[in-house]
């Protein structure tokens, strides 16, 4: 399970959450891409978290984060 959240020390906001099960759906295999809209709040931090999923089983789990980019949103014209 991949989670991206914003936290300012007291308030936590989950921005993205996805559970992968590469044994079953082939779409869950290989590299995955996602985009997250970041909050416009300067008083917190963004956290990237990996959990074992709903079964709580870390057996055979492996993961990596790559090509993480933080870019400002472009104003609409």
C-alpha positions in Angstrom: 0.0 0.0 0.0 1.4 3.4 -1.1 0.3 6.5 0.8 1.2 10.1 0.2 0.1 12.5 2.9 0.6 16.0 4.2 1.2 16.6 7.9 1.8 19.8 9.9 2.3 18.3 13.3 -1.4 18.1 14.2 -3.4 17.6 11.1 -2.9 14.8 8.6 -4.4 14.8 5.1 -4.1 11.7 2.9 -3.5 12.9 -0.7 -3.1 9.5 -2.3 -3.5 5.9 -1.3 -3.2 2.8 -3.5 -3.0 -0.9 -2.6 -1.1 -3.1 -5.1 -1.5 -6.8 -5.4 0.8 -7.9 -8.2 -0.1 -11.6 -7.7 -3.6 -11.2 -9.0 -4.2 -8.3 -11.4 -1.4 -8.0 -14.0 -1.9 -4.2 -14.1 -0.5 -4.1 -10.5 2.9 -5.5 -11.8 5.9 -3.4 -12.8 6.4 0.3 -12.4 3.4 2.3 -11.5 2.8 6.0 -12.1 0.6 8.5 -10.3 0.1 12.2 -9.9 -0.8 13.9 -6.6 -2.1 17.4 -6.2 -0.2 19.0 -3.4 -1.9 21.3 -0.9 -1.1 25.0 -1.0 -0.1 25.0 2.7 3.4 26.1 3.6 3.1 24.9 7.2 3.5 21.2 6.7 5.5 18.4 5.0 4.7 15.8 2.4 5.3 12.2 3.5 5.7 9.0 1.4 4.7 5.9 3.2 4.7 2.2 2.3 2.6 -0.3 4.3 2.0 -4.1 4.0 -1.6 -3.7 2.8 -4.8 -5.0 4.3 -3.4 -8.4 5.3 -0.5 -6.9 7.2 1.9 -9.3 5.6 5.4 -8.0 4.5 6.4 -11.4 3.1 7.8 -11.1 -0.4 7.1 -7.3 -0.5 9.6 -5.0 -2.2 9.2 -1.5 -3.5 11.0 1.6 -4.7 10.1 5.2 -5.3 11.7 6.8 -8.3 11.7 9.9 -10.4 9.8 11.9 -7.8 9.2 15.4 -9.0 7.6 18.3 -7.2 6.5 21.0 -9.7 4.3 24.0 -9.1 0.9 23.9 -10.8 0.6 26.2 -13.8 -2.2 28.8 -13.5 -5.0 28.2 -16.0 -5.2 30.7 -18.8 
